[in-house]
């Protein structure tokens, strides 16, 4: 039995491995989306595929990553070769998120898996950036990678189907390097502490996270809470329904009544829906609980197959990963009377056959019962950074016209919601644009009498665009994104 002090030391060591993996990936990558925006995540798994530890990266990546490890768990790992996948129906999220999984073997024995997931700026398909606003099937969104060994032949075969293949190769090699760091550092930890001690630490981290999560749930009032929210599809609103029931130290999230699988791309594979549930759980409990699979054990999610949140192949999912996941987290927090943040990643993709720019944009967060909401931050399922203006103008045929706070967009209340962002770009070459955004028709709700935040706006040369739109941006044209503000808390004074 590991004593509490030793467990904390080993927990810190495992967390440090994940953080170093992330640093290597970000510093080694070539694309701005990974090296500047840090759109990547890293984690360690035990031999059974349970996530033992993660770095504090992207919630939508990390909560869904166990499904990726599960997809290769029964394969032959005796060679120690890494695996790659992005198929949303076989462990992935959406196609731009490519996962690399490396088995870690010590003295010939499988002891762990290192895994990382990174959003590549392009993975092929008809739309530069592989984030089409109008896709209806998975194959319209890019190259689908079923789980396979990642060797030089695989790298060459896959990247030649994508735009900027040299950048894709460099980013994949950065992902391989990140996992090699985990192999080295975990081996060193085992040399110092012993294999059995590290195995026991894996088990105890999971058990400790579970105990703390259950203790937090027991502090919540038992009973059912209900909430509904909507997604803004091109052909009308889609409803998400939730009944959240606290039963002692358990939480049951029942999404029965949610809209059926849709003809557009707002569908979610189940792993993405679960990732949003796990994020909301951390918000409702204690974010200092070790982020591991143990913390998720007290949660049961009921998600009917064939609905928007548990789609069947080959439904398009590129918007589900980024936007529907945000709404799932929102509806859970709404059920527990939280004022909501912007609830969208404000996905902007601009590109051609030669250059691809992808970005998510921050906005306002909901107010709390004792403080105003923060402004201009990436909230909920995103947790990325913006692309710095210097890097953007150096690498892409774009000029930043305006970047600042969207004054007055936060919802009024006893405590005010955070302000959104204004980000306006001018093209200096012809580019295709694709916008996948939410909260353009419905502002983020407040709580306890607080006002909603202002809905966002997408504007091309003064003409407002719909939440999901695709087209061409010609030289001199300006694309302006005004992101939503957060909801207020409490009746305005």
Steps between C-alpha positions, in 0.01 A plus 500: 500500500642840401496758777330836422824697470655255254175496301507878464864487386423233240185684388714808445753295305231360270353844445848634420544231234177605331594868518844431350336300220289805421799734506692280257203473265430874498865603464571244227191563285514707182137610456379816672194314626715280724808710572317832554145404601604182685212300355637170629469273804701227673422221746620172656292180514542175689517166313121458534444827314394714799632855496730541800608860446469783250650842446260793534446542128180471292194353678334376180820314410571346836157379603466319167853358488419181697292388201809533280711283729214249523501478119855356499498324836463148359766545231843336518733745678802271530694709247444825693401678176270805525145513365308776324127567451245774445181309410227645728321167502813308602642711780537845342311829542502678163743441215745791559571359849761230438590273792835323540522220759828337603520186719756527779682175571747438782707181503275365225178563693223746407469749786320801350396694191606854412243684290469842347249669275566804281277703271669505159446807284384277213420132447386516139149503360342760271523793744837655600539449875270196504236689704217535245188676622285308251619137530239225517713183510831417664689456173425864408708607801837348411710186520354239735774309686395172655737377774829396339871481584674834450823440311676688219283334237183607681627858539577523128172340395282718720665840461502488120119512520511824703586863424847616606627140532840613627332679791279201572809274510675737739200514734465121503868466588446750782223272631734200481768697687256588778420134557869405498549743790231312693671168430829639632361680804273217613793260464710727721220517758475121504877473544482729805182378666463145370247353260262371767497836677415681176226248426360555847519875442290459186232317697511742793477813281184361341352400837591834662338698217188288528474549879536876475247528218245291690553715808426815297187348347372407847508871588250575221129475572346173383233510233436557131577824319388570143629733232472556126707696252526537124754473221476732202496275193469652154144372464378590849565436866583156642409429863713333764301365796647396835384353829787509750440292812721504808467175700730516800850474357383435140398725213274373220480713184208394281481662155182320393287740295794659319458563127572216262821469302511789253577529130769763566821474702385583855485131587717362781663161535428372850860560615464875439175516695665320790793742492258791549331316788839448668592867459173612660558253783835663576334842509231374739741321734863601562738577212793404724392134495761307297367498142475127444250232409434447871329837519254391231393174663209655696337629178252310286398653166186376325526604135259329257671359193414689183439831674707813442732407788561137401502506123541204269762481227544653243341819636709817474638610838744787450266752665387257767847477650545875535148639538266226620749401768483858628122482513503170690721656767272805502178306552649310795618820666164662424326215685706593806407870474828631361518808278643388167801616305515561127431133425681499165854470370432749216680282245657697215678324213664689212706327236600398150696210357820670621416643842256413780405708805275365774408668824255496785425834664436572867201679647319580823457258789194484721494685830514312831295558813787705642692646203471640148580263216843527335519665160663392172593148607472158340241333718363150557609238246766703317776630733724608211677829435454754223746520211722804577459777244872496418496128421174527308614783272842342446371156393163567335374744230298686762508836675349560842270803483357489853544284806350599833222464755139514384381759751152453645461138385502349850159433656389737777441371850603535859821368350558569132594249232837533330545694178543337161766570239511689170745352249499642146726369223573631151610260227803590288447199270195300396402251769211264560329558834297263718329613820358259757362708785220496757310742725421725202121468537483434875721676755659306789243484785559665834397348834302604808344794314812605310469614138634294209820600328481659157488254208801495271515633141690399186533782247654510151552856371210625711260218402403261777566131437312203648655297786616232254628643173753426229624712208788694349686793652659714229799735547394807693187343646460501876362226721386619843418265786325638809489230766224459763516644849437291810175482691451711812424366850230637728244773429658823376519769769 
